[in-house]
């Protein structure tokens, strides 16, 4: 699915920040270390973000609880971090489900656990009533 151009600049900046963290730290650390490093980079890039943010989960237009997200950047981009040897289909499904449940449109899945940084962008464009 093509990424909505409204999100190109912010997602490119986030990916650049993640690349800086991976270039500096490499792979092998726990996710929390990458999360802290990424927070430093996002701050230096001048992005507005929240880390460890609790977002409401919706089911049929009803908030049924909240779950923690790694980052919410500029109030619109969900950033899910991993530090695993290889991303699996379950990781992709998790992000797709988060977008739907959190009622967000765009997410980045970033994996610091491989020799090279891996990332993937996701777009959820729900049909909205007029």
C-alpha positions as a printed Julia matrix, in Angstrom:
130×3 Matrix{Float64}:
   0.0     0.0    0.0
   1.36    3.42  -0.9
   2.1     5.78   1.92
  -0.07    8.86   2.08
   2.17   11.78   1.11
   0.98   13.79   4.15
   3.23   11.6    6.3
   6.35   11.42   4.1
   8.39   14.15   5.81
   7.78   13.03   9.37
   8.31    9.32   8.63
  11.53   10.06   6.75
  12.8    12.07   9.71
  11.9     9.3   12.16
  13.64    6.7    9.99
  16.72    8.93   9.79
  16.74    9.22  13.58
  16.47    5.43  13.92
  19.34    4.98  11.46
  21.5     7.28  13.57
  20.75    5.22  16.68
  21.51    1.94  14.9
  24.7     3.33  13.37
  25.9     4.37  16.85
  24.77    1.33  18.87
  24.62   -1.5   16.34
  22.52   -4.54  17.2
  22.42   -6.63  20.35
  20.85   -4.38  22.96
  17.43   -4.64  24.56
  14.6    -2.67  22.99
  14.61   -0.2   25.91
  18.13    0.99  25.03
  17.1     1.73  21.44
  13.95    3.43  22.69
  16.0     5.77  24.87
  18.44    6.47  22.05
  15.62    7.18  19.62
  14.06    9.61  22.11
  17.34   11.57  22.11
  17.4    11.66  18.3
  13.72   12.64  17.97
  14.26   15.47  20.45
  17.35   16.68  18.55
  15.35   16.55  15.29
  12.75   18.86  16.83
   9.9    16.37  16.6
   7.03   16.45  19.05
   6.67   12.97  20.53
   5.46   10.95  23.46
   7.17    7.75  24.54
   5.52    4.92  26.43
   2.2     6.57  25.69
  -1.06    4.89  26.65
  -3.47    5.05  23.73
  -7.13    4.1   23.89
  -8.15    0.9   22.14
 -11.46    1.09  20.29
 -13.91   -1.66  19.45
 -17.04   -0.67  17.51
 -16.69    3.02  18.41
 -16.27    2.2   22.1
 -13.06    2.69  24.06
 -12.43   -0.65  25.77
  -9.11    0.07  27.44
  -5.65    1.36  26.69
  -2.33   -0.11  25.63
   1.19    1.25  25.68
   2.78    2.35  22.44
   6.52    2.87  22.09
   6.15    6.31  20.49
   3.52    8.59  19.09
   5.26   11.23  16.95
   3.68   14.52  15.94
   0.4    13.19  17.34
  -0.11   11.02  14.28
   2.68    8.48  13.64
   2.79    5.33  15.74
   6.33    3.97  16.08
   6.68    0.36  17.22
  10.2    -0.78  18.09
  11.65   -4.26  18.05
  15.09   -5.66  18.81
  14.76   -9.14  17.33
  16.95  -11.19  15.01
  14.28  -11.12  12.29
  10.85   -9.55  11.9
   8.01  -12.05  11.54
   4.49  -11.89  10.17
   3.21  -11.57  13.75
   5.07   -8.26  14.12
   3.47   -6.92  10.94
   0.02   -8.07  12.07
   0.56   -6.42  15.45
   1.2    -3.03  13.84
  -1.76   -3.33  11.47
  -4.01   -4.23  14.4
  -2.63   -1.34  16.49
  -3.44    1.13  13.73
  -7.02   -0.06  13.57
  -7.55   -0.31  17.33
  -5.87    3.06  18.07
  -7.63    4.76  15.15
  -4.4     6.01  13.63
  -3.47    6.21   9.97
   0.27    5.63   9.82
   2.85    3.57  11.68
   6.49    2.62  11.46
   7.82   -0.74  12.58
  11.53   -0.41  13.32
  13.81   -3.35  14.12
  17.21   -2.65  15.67
  18.06   -6.34  16.15
  19.5    -7.03  12.7
  22.92   -6.14  11.3
  21.25   -3.34   9.28
  18.29   -1.33  10.54
  15.02   -2.67   9.18
  11.89   -0.59   8.97
   8.5    -0.78   7.36
   5.77    1.81   6.96
   2.1     0.98   7.37
  -0.97    2.96   6.38
  -4.49    2.33   7.64
  -7.07    4.36   5.81
 -10.45    3.48   7.28
 -13.58    4.43   5.41
 -15.04    7.36   7.26
 -18.73    8.23   7.13
 -19.51   11.5    5.42
